[in-house]
Amino acid sequence: MTTADGHAAVAAHSAPGTDAVHAVGAGGHDAAASAGMPQLDFSTFGNQIFWLLVALALIYLILSRVAIPRIGRILGDRQGLMTADLAAAEDFKRKARDAESAYDKALADARAEANKIVASQKAEIDADLKAAMARADAEISARSVESERRIGEIRESAVTDARTVAQDVAAELVRAFGATPDAAAIDAAVDARLKGAVQ
């Protein structure tokens, strides 16, 4: 066997084996591709990377143009509502403090006015009471003077009546004893007797 024949034989022998190896490799690769994950197929990595970049770009565009502005508007609206609510709460708190201050001032003014009215009424009552007491004292004094005057009149009248009765009785006694009554002597005796009785 020559060298060319040997090479031909080796090539002849090796060709079927090589085809068999290639056939087995292709079959194994097809089996791995069909049995495993397609993402692990190295032959499609370029396409996968391309579509991954396209998907990321689309997601970025959707998020930057639609989702993120909406989220920003919602957050801004909520922040505005929270700020408005806090401002309203502060306003209500300020109004409540103002109302409380106004109530305290009105209460203090009412108490001061009530004390002033009570003091005024007390002063008027005291003045009326003093005036009534003064009128009562004046009336009592007037009545006392009137009573003393009437007592004096009654006393004088009683003395006069007593003198008259005593003079009449003395004159009758003198007549009873058979004498003539002396009016001047009887008057002097009666006056002396009455004067001693009055003293």
N, CA and C atoms as an extended XYZ file, in Angstrom:
597
Properties=species:S:1:pos:R:3:atomname:S:1:resname:S:1:resid:I:1 pbc="F F F"
N         0.875       -1.176        0.000 N   MET     1
C         0.000        0.000        0.000 CA  MET     1
C         0.905        1.216        0.000 C   MET     1
N         0.627        2.093       -0.970 N   THR     2
C         1.440        3.310       -1.072 CA  THR     2
C         0.961        4.324       -0.083 C   THR     2
N         1.715        5.420       -0.019 N   THR     3
C         1.364        6.485        0.930 CA  THR     3
C         0.107        7.180        0.510 C   THR     3
N        -0.094        7.381       -0.748 N   ALA     4
C        -1.325        8.011       -1.211 CA  ALA     4
C        -2.499        7.144       -0.930 C   ALA     4
N        -2.310        5.832       -1.163 N   ASP     5
C        -3.422        4.913       -0.859 CA  ASP     5
C        -3.716        4.920        0.627 C   ASP     5
N        -2.623        4.990        1.429 N   GLY     6
C        -2.842        5.031        2.887 CA  GLY     6
C        -3.609        6.258        3.303 C   GLY     6
N        -3.223        7.401        2.736 N   HIS     7
C        -3.949        8.631        3.066 CA  HIS     7
C        -5.386        8.555        2.608 C   HIS     7
N        -5.606        7.970        1.461 N   ALA     8
C        -6.969        7.827        0.960 CA  ALA     8
C        -7.770        6.938        1.856 C   ALA     8
N        -7.135        5.849        2.297 N   ALA     9
C        -7.847        4.936        3.197 CA  ALA     9
C        -8.156        5.592        4.503 C   ALA     9
N        -7.160        6.337        5.004 N   VAL    10
C        -7.403        7.041        6.283 CA  VAL    10
C        -8.499        8.057        6.092 C   VAL    10
N        -8.418        8.754        4.943 N   ALA    11
C        -9.474        9.713        4.688 CA  ALA    11
C       -10.786        9.039        4.531 C   ALA    11
N       -10.793        7.866        3.881 N   ALA    12
C       -12.040        7.122        3.711 CA  ALA    12
C       -12.548        6.635        5.025 C   ALA    12
N       -11.612        6.148        5.849 N   HIS    13
C       -12.044        5.668        7.163 CA  HIS    13
C       -12.446        6.806        8.075 C   HIS    13
N       -11.704        7.904        7.939 N   SER    14
C       -11.998        9.010        8.842 CA  SER    14
C       -13.235        9.783        8.438 C   SER    14
N       -13.576        9.791        7.158 N   ALA    15
C       -14.734       10.545        6.699 CA  ALA    15
C       -16.013       10.040        7.295 C   ALA    15
N       -16.217        8.701        7.253 N   PRO    16
C       -17.458        8.241        7.885 CA  PRO    16
C       -17.479        8.532        9.366 C   PRO    16
N       -16.340        8.403       10.031 N   GLY    17
C       -16.311        8.673       11.488 CA  GLY    17
C       -16.556       10.109       11.785 C   GLY    17
N       -15.995       10.976       10.952 N   THR    18
C       -16.186       12.400       11.154 CA  THR    18
C       -17.630       12.760       10.955 C   THR    18
N       -18.225       12.211        9.926 N   ASP    19
C       -19.658       12.473        9.720 CA  ASP    19
C       -20.477       11.976       10.892 C   ASP    19
N       -20.065       10.840       11.385 N   ALA    20
C       -20.786       10.283       12.526 CA  ALA    20
C       -20.649       11.183       13.735 C   ALA    20
N       -19.396       11.725       13.950 N   VAL    21
C       -19.176       12.620       15.091 CA  VAL    21
C       -19.979       13.883       14.917 C   VAL    21
N       -19.921       14.419       13.651 N   HIS    22
C       -20.709       15.630       13.392 CA  HIS    22
C       -22.182       15.358       13.565 C   HIS    22
N       -22.609       14.214       13.113 N   ALA    23
C       -24.020       13.855       13.254 CA  ALA    23
C       -24.398       13.740       14.714 C   ALA    23
N       -23.518       13.090       15.478 N   VAL    24
C       -23.791       12.951       16.927 CA  VAL    24
C       -23.777       14.313       17.589 C   VAL    24
N       -22.772       15.207       17.204 N   GLY    25
C       -22.691       16.549       17.792 CA  GLY    25
C       -23.909       17.371       17.455 C   GLY    25
N       -24.331       17.299       16.194 N   ALA    26
C       -25.515       18.058       15.820 CA  ALA    26
C       -26.738       17.542       16.517 C   ALA    26
N       -26.827       16.232       16.596 N   GLY    27
C       -27.975       15.648       17.303 CA  GLY    27
C       -27.967       15.995       18.762 C   GLY    27
N       -26.749       15.987       19.374 N   GLY    28
C       -26.648       16.358       20.790 CA  GLY    28
C       -26.989       17.805       21.012 C   GLY    28
N       -26.509       18.667       20.062 N   HIS    29
C       -26.819       20.090       20.185 CA  HIS    29
C       -28.306       20.330       20.029 C   HIS    29
N       -28.923       19.697       19.053 N   ASP    30
C       -30.372       19.832       18.887 CA  ASP    30
C       -31.107       19.298       20.089 C   ASP    30
N       -30.598       18.219       20.627 N   ALA    31
C       -31.241       17.657       21.830 CA  ALA    31
C       -31.105       18.603       23.002 C   ALA    31
N       -29.892       19.234       23.146 N   ALA    32
C       -29.687       20.180       24.258 CA  ALA    32
C       -30.547       21.413       24.077 C   ALA    32
N       -30.651       21.884       22.814 N   ALA    33
C       -31.461       23.068       22.550 CA  ALA    33
C       -32.924       22.794       22.792 C   ALA    33
N       -33.372       21.582       22.397 N   SER    34
C       -34.784       21.262       22.602 CA  SER    34
C       -35.083       20.905       24.039 C   SER    34
N       -34.121       20.330       24.741 N   ALA    35
C       -34.370       19.898       26.113 CA  ALA    35
C       -34.072       21.005       27.115 C   ALA    35
N       -33.088       21.942       26.853 N   GLY    36
C       -32.694       22.970       27.811 CA  GLY    36
C       -33.399       24.285       27.569 C   GLY    36
N       -32.844       25.395       28.193 N   MET    37
C       -33.399       26.721       28.054 CA  MET    37
C       -32.874       27.366       26.782 C   MET    37
N       -33.750       27.999       25.976 N   PRO    38
C       -33.289       28.614       24.729 CA  PRO    38
C       -32.373       29.796       24.981 C   PRO    38
N       -32.481       30.425       26.162 N   GLN    39
C       -31.630       31.562       26.442 CA  GLN    39
C       -30.159       31.179       26.547 C   GLN    39
N       -29.918       29.908       26.795 N   LEU    40
C       -28.539       29.435       26.929 CA  LEU    40
C       -27.950       28.992       25.608 C   LEU    40
N       -28.712       29.161       24.562 N   ASP    41
C       -28.203       28.792       23.235 CA  ASP    41
C       -27.292       29.914       22.761 C   ASP    41
N       -26.012       29.606       22.654 N   PHE    42
C       -25.025       30.620       22.291 CA  PHE    42
C       -25.238       31.190       20.910 C   PHE    42
N       -25.900       30.443       20.062 N   SER    43
C       -26.082       30.929       18.691 CA  SER    43
C       -27.088       32.063       18.610 C   SER    43
N       -27.961       32.216       19.658 N   THR    44
C       -28.979       33.277       19.651 CA  THR    44
C       -28.652       34.413       20.602 C   THR    44
N       -27.411       34.439       21.128 N   PHE    45
C       -27.056       35.490       22.074 CA  PHE    45
C       -27.144       36.881       21.471 C   PHE    45
N       -26.758       37.029       20.251 N   GLY    46
C       -26.810       38.339       19.596 CA  GLY    46
C       -28.227       38.870       19.511 C   GLY    46
N       -29.117       37.991       19.046 N   ASN    47
C       -30.525       38.395       18.968 CA  ASN    47
C       -31.086       38.710       20.355 C   ASN    47
N       -30.732       37.870       21.317 N   GLN    48
C       -31.243       38.077       22.672 CA  GLN    48
C       -30.766       39.422       23.242 C   GLN    48
N       -29.486       39.721       23.024 N   ILE    49
C       -28.966       40.995       23.530 CA  ILE    49
C       -29.650       42.170       22.832 C   ILE    49
N       -29.866       42.060       21.528 N   PHE    50
C       -30.534       43.117       20.784 CA  PHE    50
C       -31.939       43.369       21.332 C   PHE    50
N       -32.715       42.293       21.452 N   TRP    51
C       -34.079       42.465       21.946 CA  TRP    51
C       -34.120       42.893       23.420 C   TRP    51
N       -33.101       42.460       24.163 N   LEU    52
C       -33.016       42.944       25.557 CA  LEU    52
C       -32.824       44.453       25.591 C   LEU    52
N       -31.923       44.951       24.726 N   LEU    53
C       -31.705       46.392       24.677 CA  LEU    53
C       -32.954       47.130       24.201 C   LEU    53
N       -33.647       46.554       23.192 N   VAL    54
C       -34.882       47.166       22.710 CA  VAL    54
C       -35.924       47.210       23.821 C   VAL    54
N       -36.077       46.101       24.567 N   ALA    55
C       -37.059       46.055       25.661 CA  ALA    55
C       -36.709       47.055       26.762 C   ALA    55
N       -35.396       47.137       27.111 N   LEU    56
C       -34.990       48.106       28.122 CA  LEU    56
C       -35.259       49.534       27.667 C   LEU    56
N       -34.998       49.813       26.394 N   ALA    57
C       -35.262       51.155       25.876 CA  ALA    57
C       -36.750       51.472       25.916 C   ALA    57
N       -37.590       50.491       25.536 N   LEU    58
C       -39.044       50.702       25.593 CA  LEU    58
C       -39.517       50.919       27.037 C   LEU    58
N       -39.002       50.104       27.943 N   ILE    59
C       -39.381       50.262       29.360 CA  ILE    59
C       -38.951       51.627       29.870 C   ILE    59
N       -37.740       52.053       29.504 N   TYR    60
C       -37.263       53.369       29.932 CA  TYR    60
C       -38.142       54.478       29.369 C   TYR    60
N       -38.489       54.361       28.072 N   LEU    61
C       -39.347       55.380       27.470 CA  LEU    61
C       -40.711       55.422       28.138 C   LEU    61
N       -41.297       54.248       28.384 N   ILE    62
C       -42.628       54.203       29.020 CA  ILE    62
C       -42.565       54.795       30.427 C   ILE    62
N       -41.518       54.411       31.168 N   LEU    63
C       -41.414       54.922       32.533 CA  LEU    63
C       -41.162       56.429       32.546 C   LEU    63
N       -40.245       56.895       31.661 N   SER    64
C       -39.889       58.309       31.692 CA  SER    64
C       -40.980       59.199       31.119 C   SER    64
N       -41.767       58.698       30.171 N   ARG    65
C       -42.783       59.521       29.523 CA  ARG    65
C       -44.168       59.384       30.163 C   ARG    65
N       -44.489       58.238       30.771 N   VAL    66
C       -45.855       57.989       31.250 CA  VAL    66
C       -45.896       57.779       32.762 C   VAL    66
N       -45.192       56.760       33.222 N   ALA    67
C       -45.368       56.341       34.625 CA  ALA    67
C       -44.770       57.350       35.597 C   ALA    67
N       -43.520       57.746       35.367 N   ILE    68
C       -42.854       58.635       36.328 CA  ILE    68
C       -43.541       60.001       36.401 C   ILE    68
N       -43.949       60.628       35.250 N   PRO    69
C       -44.701       61.894       35.391 CA  PRO    69
C       -46.018       61.733       36.146 C   PRO    69
N       -46.711       60.621       35.906 N   ARG    70
C       -47.956       60.414       36.655 CA  ARG    70
C       -47.681       60.259       38.144 C   ARG    70
N       -46.676       59.486       38.464 N   ILE    71
C       -46.317       59.316       39.888 CA  ILE    71
C       -45.912       60.653       40.490 C   ILE    71
N       -45.134       61.456       39.685 N   GLY    72
C       -44.740       62.778       40.183 CA  GLY    72
C       -45.936       63.678       40.410 C   GLY    72
N       -46.909       63.652       39.457 N   ARG    73
C       -48.115       64.475       39.647 CA  ARG    73
C       -48.906       64.026       40.869 C   ARG    73
N       -49.035       62.710       41.032 N   ILE    74
C       -49.776       62.191       42.198 CA  ILE    74
C       -49.083       62.607       43.491 C   ILE    74
N       -47.744       62.454       43.519 N   LEU    75
C       -47.018       62.854       44.726 CA  LEU    75
C       -47.125       64.363       44.965 C   LEU    75
N       -47.064       65.149       43.850 N   GLY    76
C       -47.222       66.593       44.010 CA  GLY    76
C       -48.599       66.970       44.514 C   GLY    76
N       -49.644       66.294       43.967 N   ASP    77
C       -51.001       66.575       44.434 CA  ASP    77
C       -51.158       66.224       45.907 C   ASP    77
N       -50.596       65.068       46.283 N   ARG    78
C       -50.697       64.673       47.692 CA  ARG    78
C       -49.929       65.634       48.594 C   ARG    78
N       -48.763       66.068       48.118 N   GLN    79
C       -48.000       67.035       48.907 CA  GLN    79
C       -48.760       68.348       49.037 C   GLN    79
N       -49.414       68.763       47.919 N   GLY    80
C       -50.218       69.985       47.986 CA  GLY    80
C       -51.384       69.849       48.938 C   GLY    80
N       -52.049       68.682       48.894 N   LEU    81
C       -53.161       68.458       49.828 CA  LEU    81
C       -52.686       68.456       51.270 C   LEU    81
N       -51.536       67.793       51.494 N   MET    82
C       -51.001       67.767       52.866 CA  MET    82
C       -50.638       69.168       53.332 C   MET    82
N       -50.024       69.960       52.425 N   THR    83
C       -49.669       71.334       52.794 CA  THR    83
C       -50.916       72.163       53.080 C   THR    83
N       -51.946       71.992       52.222 N   ALA    84
C       -53.198       72.732       52.441 CA  ALA    84
C       -53.861       72.311       53.747 C   ALA    84
N       -53.854       70.992       54.033 N   ASP    85
C       -54.451       70.516       55.290 CA  ASP    85
C       -53.693       71.050       56.492 C   ASP    85
N       -52.356       71.053       56.409 N   LEU    86
C       -51.576       71.592       57.527 CA  LEU    86
C       -51.832       73.090       57.707 C   LEU    86
N       -51.929       73.808       56.585 N   ALA    87
C       -52.222       75.240       56.691 CA  ALA    87
C       -53.609       75.474       57.280 C   ALA    87
N       -54.593       74.649       56.838 N   ALA    88
C       -55.943       74.779       57.395 CA  ALA    88
C       -55.953       74.450       58.882 C   ALA    88
N       -55.187       73.419       59.267 N   ALA    89
C       -55.121       73.065       60.689 CA  ALA    89
C       -54.504       74.193       61.503 C   ALA    89
N       -53.437       74.796       60.985 N   GLU    90
C       -52.831       75.929       61.688 CA  GLU    90
C       -53.795       77.109       61.772 C   GLU    90
N       -54.558       77.320       60.682 N   ASP    91
C       -55.536       78.415       60.688 CA  ASP    91
C       -56.620       78.155       61.719 C   ASP    91
N       -57.104       76.912       61.769 N   PHE    92
C       -58.123       76.567       62.764 CA  PHE    92
C       -57.564       76.712       64.179 C   PHE    92
N       -56.302       76.305       64.358 N   LYS    93
C       -55.694       76.429       65.688 CA  LYS    93
C       -55.582       77.895       66.088 C   LYS    93
N       -55.168       78.745       65.105 N   ARG    94
C       -55.060       80.174       65.389 CA  ARG    94
C       -56.432       80.766       65.710 C   ARG    94
N       -57.456       80.367       64.919 N   LYS    95
C       -58.803       80.865       65.197 CA  LYS    95
C       -59.292       80.395       66.564 C   LYS    95
N       -58.951       79.144       66.915 N   ALA    96
C       -59.357       78.638       68.235 CA  ALA    96
C       -58.680       79.432       69.344 C   ALA    96
N       -57.375       79.747       69.155 N   ARG    97
C       -56.692       80.561       70.167 CA  ARG    97
C       -57.299       81.960       70.243 C   ARG    97
N       -57.613       82.543       69.080 N   ASP    98
C       -58.238       83.870       69.079 CA  ASP    98
C       -59.607       83.836       69.753 C   ASP    98
N       -60.382       82.770       69.459 N   ALA    99
C       -61.707       82.647       70.081 CA  ALA    99
C       -61.582       82.480       71.591 C   ALA    99
N       -60.586       81.689       72.017 N   GLU   100
C       -60.385       81.497       73.458 CA  GLU   100
C       -59.981       82.806       74.126 C   GLU   100
N       -59.091       83.557       73.452 N   SER   101
C       -58.684       84.854       74.005 CA  SER   101
C       -59.872       85.814       74.076 C   SER   101
N       -60.686       85.823       73.005 N   ALA   102
C       -61.871       86.688       73.007 CA  ALA   102
C       -62.844       86.280       74.110 C   ALA   102
N       -63.011       84.953       74.305 N   TYR   103
C       -63.907       84.471       75.363 CA  TYR   103
C       -63.388       84.885       76.736 C   TYR   103
N       -62.069       84.708       76.958 N   ASP   104
C       -61.496       85.106       78.249 CA  ASP   104
C       -61.654       86.607       78.484 C   ASP   104
N       -61.429       87.400       77.427 N   LYS   105
C       -61.581       88.853       77.564 CA  LYS   105
C       -63.033       89.215       77.846 C   LYS   105
N       -63.968       88.579       77.109 N   ALA   106
C       -65.388       88.873       77.332 CA  ALA   106
C       -65.796       88.465       78.747 C   ALA   106
N       -65.284       87.319       79.213 N   LEU   107
C       -65.601       86.877       80.576 CA  LEU   107
C       -65.050       87.848       81.610 C   LEU   107
N       -63.795       88.302       81.402 N   ALA   108
C       -63.216       89.269       82.335 CA  ALA   108
C       -63.989       90.584       82.311 C   ALA   108
N       -64.368       91.035       81.089 N   ASP   109
C       -65.158       92.273       80.990 CA  ASP   109
C       -66.522       92.110       81.672 C   ASP   109
N       -67.142       90.937       81.488 N   ALA   110
C       -68.445       90.697       82.119 CA  ALA   110
C       -68.315       90.697       83.641 C   ALA   110
N       -67.241       90.069       84.135 N   ARG   111
C       -67.042       90.071       85.587 CA  ARG   111
C       -66.800       91.481       86.108 C   ARG   111
N       -65.972       92.238       85.383 N   ALA   112
C       -65.718       93.621       85.811 CA  ALA   112
C       -67.001       94.445       85.775 C   ALA   112
N       -67.800       94.261       84.709 N   GLU   113
C       -69.067       94.992       84.619 CA  GLU   113
C       -70.019       94.572       85.729 C   GLU   113
N       -70.055       93.263       86.030 N   ALA   114
C       -70.922       92.783       87.113 CA  ALA   114
C       -70.478       93.367       88.451 C   ALA   114
N       -69.147       93.385       88.692 N   ASN   115
C       -68.648       93.976       89.936 CA  ASN   115
C       -68.986       95.467       90.010 C   ASN   115
N       -68.873       96.145       88.849 N   LYS   116
C       -69.206       97.571       88.819 CA  LYS   116
C       -70.689       97.789       89.115 C   LYS   116
N       -71.551       96.942       88.510 N   ILE   117
C       -72.998       97.060       88.751 CA  ILE   117
C       -73.323       96.784       90.215 C   ILE   117
N       -72.676       95.732       90.772 N   VAL   118
C       -72.912       95.400       92.185 CA  VAL   118
C       -72.482       96.559       93.079 C   VAL   118
N       -71.285       97.134       92.779 N   ALA   119
C       -70.816       98.267       93.588 CA  ALA   119
C       -71.758       99.461       93.456 C   ALA   119
N       -72.233       99.721       92.226 N   SER   120
C       -73.163      100.838       92.025 CA  SER   120
C       -74.473      100.604       92.770 C   SER   120
N       -75.000       99.389       92.646 N   GLN   121
C       -76.248       99.069       93.353 CA  GLN   121
C       -76.056       99.160       94.869 C   GLN   121
N       -74.904       98.677       95.342 N   LYS   122
C       -74.642       98.752       96.780 CA  LYS   122
C       -74.563      100.206       97.233 C   LYS   122
N       -73.884      101.050       96.418 N   ALA   123
C       -73.803      102.466       96.778 CA  ALA   123
C       -75.191      103.103       96.784 C   ALA   123
N       -76.002      102.778       95.769 N   GLU   124
C       -77.361      103.333       95.741 CA  GLU   124
C       -78.178      102.846       96.938 C   GLU   124
N       -78.044      101.550       97.268 N   ILE   125
C       -78.789      101.015       98.421 CA  ILE   125
C       -78.331      101.698       99.710 C   ILE   125
N       -76.992      101.872       99.842 N   ASP   126
C       -76.485      102.557      101.043 CA  ASP   126
C       -77.012      103.999      101.110 C   ASP   126
N       -77.006      104.674       99.961 N   ALA   127
C       -77.511      106.056       99.948 CA  ALA   127
C       -78.993      106.091      100.292 C   ALA   127
N       -79.765      105.165       99.701 N   ASP   128
C       -81.198      105.112      100.022 CA  ASP   128
C       -81.420      104.786      101.489 C   ASP   128
N       -80.601      103.868      102.007 N   LEU   129
C       -80.742      103.495      103.416 CA  LEU   129
C       -80.411      104.675      104.329 C   LEU   129
N       -79.331      105.394      103.987 N   LYS   130
C       -78.972      106.563      104.801 CA  LYS   130
C       -80.051      107.638      104.718 C   LYS   130
N       -80.581      107.838      103.484 N   ALA   131
C       -81.646      108.831      103.339 CA  ALA   131
C       -82.885      108.416      104.128 C   ALA   131
N       -83.219      107.106      104.078 N   ALA   132
C       -84.382      106.614      104.825 CA  ALA   132
C       -84.162      106.763      106.326 C   ALA   132
N       -82.930      106.449      106.765 N   MET   133
C       -82.635      106.600      108.196 CA  MET   133
C       -82.695      108.076      108.607 C   MET   133
N       -82.197      108.951      107.736 N   ALA   134
C       -82.257      110.390      108.054 CA  ALA   134
C       -83.705      110.853      108.124 C   ALA   134
N       -84.540      110.399      107.153 N   ARG   135
C       -85.954      110.763      107.197 CA  ARG   135
C       -86.624      110.200      108.443 C   ARG   135
N       -86.258      108.945      108.780 N   ALA   136
C       -86.848      108.345      109.981 CA  ALA   136
C       -86.419      109.114      111.240 C   ALA   136
N       -85.134      109.504      111.312 N   ASP   137
C       -84.668      110.281      112.469 CA  ASP   137
C       -85.372      111.625      112.544 C   ASP   137
N       -85.523      112.259      111.367 N   ALA   138
C       -86.210      113.560      111.361 CA  ALA   138
C       -87.662      113.401      111.783 C   ALA   138
N       -88.292      112.343      111.273 N   GLU   139
C       -89.694      112.125      111.642 CA  GLU   139
C       -89.829      111.799      113.121 C   GLU   139
N       -88.876      110.977      113.625 N   ILE   140
C       -88.910      110.645      115.057 CA  ILE   140
C       -88.681      111.904      115.894 C   ILE   140
N       -87.738      112.733      115.453 N   SER   141
C       -87.485      113.979      116.191 CA  SER   141
C       -88.724      114.876      116.160 C   SER   141
N       -89.344      114.989      114.991 N   ALA   142
C       -90.540      115.824      114.874 CA  ALA   142
C       -91.651      115.285      115.757 C   ALA   142
N       -91.813      113.968      115.708 N   ARG   143
C       -92.871      113.387      116.546 CA  ARG   143
C       -92.544      113.534      118.027 C   ARG   143
N       -91.250      113.441      118.370 N   SER   144
C       -90.872      113.634      119.774 CA  SER   144
C       -91.193      115.057      120.226 C   SER   144
N       -90.861      116.018      119.349 N   VAL   145
C       -91.171      117.421      119.688 CA  VAL   145
C       -92.675      117.596      119.817 C   VAL   145
N       -93.403      117.013      118.833 N   GLU   146
C       -94.868      117.121      118.890 CA  GLU   146
C       -95.419      116.454      120.148 C   GLU   146
N       -94.843      115.298      120.504 N   SER   147
C       -95.318      114.596      121.707 CA  SER   147
C       -95.017      115.411      122.960 C   SER   147
N       -93.813      115.965      123.005 N   GLU   148
C       -93.481      116.789      124.170 CA  GLU   148
C       -94.396      118.009      124.247 C   GLU   148
N       -94.676      118.609      123.076 N   ARG   149
C       -95.563      119.763      123.073 CA  ARG   149
C       -96.949      119.375      123.577 C   ARG   149
N       -97.437      118.247      123.069 N   ARG   150
C       -98.777      117.816      123.490 CA  ARG   150
C       -98.787      117.416      124.964 C   ARG   150
N       -97.680      116.783      125.406 N   ILE   151
C       -97.606      116.435      126.837 CA  ILE   151
C       -97.605      117.706      127.687 C   ILE   151
N       -96.844      118.720      127.184 N   GLY   152
C       -96.831      120.003      127.912 CA  GLY   152
C       -98.218      120.627      127.948 C   GLY   152
N       -98.903      120.565      126.797 N   GLU   153
C      -100.262      121.110      126.767 CA  GLU   153
C      -101.168      120.349      127.708 C   GLU   153
N      -101.028      119.018      127.680 N   ILE   154
C      -101.872      118.196      128.570 CA  ILE   154
C      -101.537      118.493      130.027 C   ILE   154
N      -100.247      118.664      130.289 N   ARG   155
C       -99.862      118.957      131.667 CA  ARG   155
C      -100.411      120.312      132.107 C   ARG   155
N      -100.251      121.291      131.232 N   GLU   156
C      -100.791      122.615      131.573 CA  GLU   156
C      -102.304      122.564      131.751 C   GLU   156
N      -102.921      121.823      130.855 N   SER   157
C      -104.383      121.703      130.978 CA  SER   157
C      -104.766      120.990      132.262 C   SER   157
N      -103.967      119.968      132.602 N   ALA   158
C      -104.255      119.238      133.848 CA  ALA   158
C      -104.042      120.132      135.068 C   ALA   158
N      -102.982      120.932      135.020 N   VAL   159
C      -102.733      121.836      136.151 CA  VAL   159
C      -103.840      122.862      136.263 C   VAL   159
N      -104.266      123.365      135.100 N   THR   160
C      -105.354      124.358      135.113 CA  THR   160
C      -106.634      123.734      135.656 C   THR   160
N      -106.911      122.539      135.153 N   ASP   161
C      -108.124      121.861      135.635 CA  ASP   161
C      -108.014      121.548      137.130 C   ASP   161
N      -106.819      121.118      137.535 N   ALA   162
C      -106.629      120.801      138.956 CA  ALA   162
C      -106.788      122.070      139.824 C   ALA   162
N      -106.232      123.198      139.323 N   ARG   163
C      -106.359      124.450      140.049 CA  ARG   163
C      -107.824      124.857      140.176 C   ARG   163
N      -108.523      124.731      139.057 N   THR   164
C      -109.945      125.110      139.089 CA  THR   164
C      -110.709      124.229      140.055 C   THR   164
N      -110.441      122.900      139.940 N   VAL   165
C      -111.149      121.975      140.847 CA  VAL   165
C      -110.762      122.257      142.302 C   VAL   165
N      -109.469      122.489      142.539 N   ALA   166
C      -109.020      122.757      143.914 CA  ALA   166
C      -109.625      124.053      144.442 C   ALA   166
N      -109.676      125.084      143.597 N   GLN   167
C      -110.269      126.347      144.033 CA  GLN   167
C      -111.750      126.154      144.380 C   GLN   167
N      -112.463      125.421      143.518 N   ASP   168
C      -113.887      125.182      143.772 CA  ASP   168
C      -114.090      124.383      145.050 C   ASP   168
N      -113.260      123.358      145.231 N   VAL   169
C      -113.395      122.524      146.434 CA  VAL   169
C      -113.070      123.339      147.686 C   VAL   169
N      -112.009      124.139      147.632 N   ALA   170
C      -111.627      124.961      148.795 CA  ALA   170
C      -112.729      125.956      149.108 C   ALA   170
N      -113.305      126.586      148.087 N   ALA   171
C      -114.378      127.560      148.314 CA  ALA   171
C      -115.582      126.875      148.934 C   ALA   171
N      -115.922      125.704      148.500 N   GLU   172
C      -117.051      124.968      149.043 CA  GLU   172
C      -116.777      124.566      150.491 C   GLU   172
N      -115.523      124.147      150.778 N   LEU   173
C      -115.194      123.794      152.158 CA  LEU   173
C      -115.307      125.007      153.101 C   LEU   173
N      -114.837      126.140      152.601 N   VAL   174
C      -114.930      127.362      153.416 CA  VAL   174
C      -116.397      127.700      153.664 C   VAL   174
N      -117.214      127.572      152.647 N   ARG   175
C      -118.645      127.844      152.804 CA  ARG   175
C      -119.263      126.827      153.758 C   ARG   175
N      -118.780      125.585      153.676 N   ALA   176
C      -119.337      124.560      154.552 CA  ALA   176
C      -119.045      124.859      156.022 C   ALA   176
N      -117.911      125.458      156.262 N   PHE   177
C      -117.579      125.832      157.640 CA  PHE   177
C      -118.259      127.139      158.072 C   PHE   177
N      -119.032      127.740      157.211 N   GLY   178
C      -119.804      128.928      157.557 CA  GLY   178
C      -119.075      130.223      157.357 C   GLY   178
N      -118.018      130.217      156.593 N   ALA   179
C      -117.248      131.440      156.345 CA  ALA   179
C      -117.422      131.854      154.900 C   ALA   179
N      -117.011      133.067      154.667 N   THR   180
C      -117.091      133.572      153.299 CA  THR   180
C      -115.743      133.320      152.639 C   THR   180
N      -115.722      132.650      151.493 N   PRO   181
C      -114.413      132.334      150.861 CA  PRO   181
C      -113.751      133.565      150.296 C   PRO   181
N      -112.403      133.645      150.530 N   ASP   182
C      -111.595      134.730      149.976 CA  ASP   182
C      -110.895      134.179      148.737 C   ASP   182
N      -111.261      134.707      147.588 N   ALA   183
C      -110.774      134.159      146.315 CA  ALA   183
C      -109.266      134.301      146.207 C   ALA   183
N      -108.707      135.418      146.629 N   ALA   184
C      -107.253      135.629      146.498 CA  ALA   184
C      -106.503      134.673      147.399 C   ALA   184
N      -107.023      134.475      148.652 N   ALA   185
C      -106.338      133.560      149.573 CA  ALA   185
C      -106.442      132.128      149.086 C   ALA   185
N      -107.601      131.783      148.572 N   ILE   186
C      -107.773      130.410      148.051 CA  ILE   186
C      -106.840      130.189      146.860 C   ILE   186
N      -106.765      131.174      145.976 N   ASP   187
C      -105.882      131.033      144.805 CA  ASP   187
C      -104.429      130.890      145.230 C   ASP   187
N      -104.007      131.668      146.187 N   ALA   188
C      -102.617      131.594      146.650 CA  ALA   188
C      -102.338      130.252      147.290 C   ALA   188
N      -103.293      129.772      148.117 N   ALA   189
C      -103.100      128.493      148.782 CA  ALA   189
C      -103.078      127.348      147.770 C   ALA   189
N      -103.972      127.399      146.801 N   VAL   190
C      -104.016      126.334      145.768 CA  VAL   190
C      -102.741      126.372      144.925 C   VAL   190
N      -102.276      127.570      144.534 N   ASP   191
C      -101.051      127.675      143.726 CA  ASP   191
C       -99.854      127.142      144.503 C   ASP   191
N       -99.814      127.490      145.800 N   ALA   192
C       -98.680      126.988      146.578 CA  ALA   192
C       -98.713      125.473      146.699 C   ALA   192
N       -99.911      124.963      146.894 N   ARG   193
C      -100.041      123.497      147.034 CA  ARG   193
C       -99.693      122.793      145.722 C   ARG   193
N      -100.220      123.328      144.611 N   LEU   194
C       -99.941      122.726      143.300 CA  LEU   194
C       -98.469      122.843      142.935 C   LEU   194
N       -97.874      123.977      143.291 N   LYS   195
C       -96.467      124.171      142.981 CA  LYS   195
C       -95.621      123.162      143.748 C   LYS   195
N       -95.960      122.897      145.004 N   GLY   196
C       -95.229      121.898      145.775 CA  GLY   196
C       -95.476      120.498      145.218 C   GLY   196
N       -96.701      120.235      144.764 N   ALA   197
C       -97.007      118.909      144.197 CA  ALA   197
C       -96.301      118.683      142.874 C   ALA   197
N       -96.228      119.766      142.098 N   VAL   198
C       -95.580      119.627      140.774 CA  VAL   198
C       -94.091      119.437      140.953 C   VAL   198
N       -93.509      120.163      141.924 N   GLN   199
C       -92.084      119.981      142.145 CA  GLN   199
C       -91.801      118.597      142.689 C   GLN   199
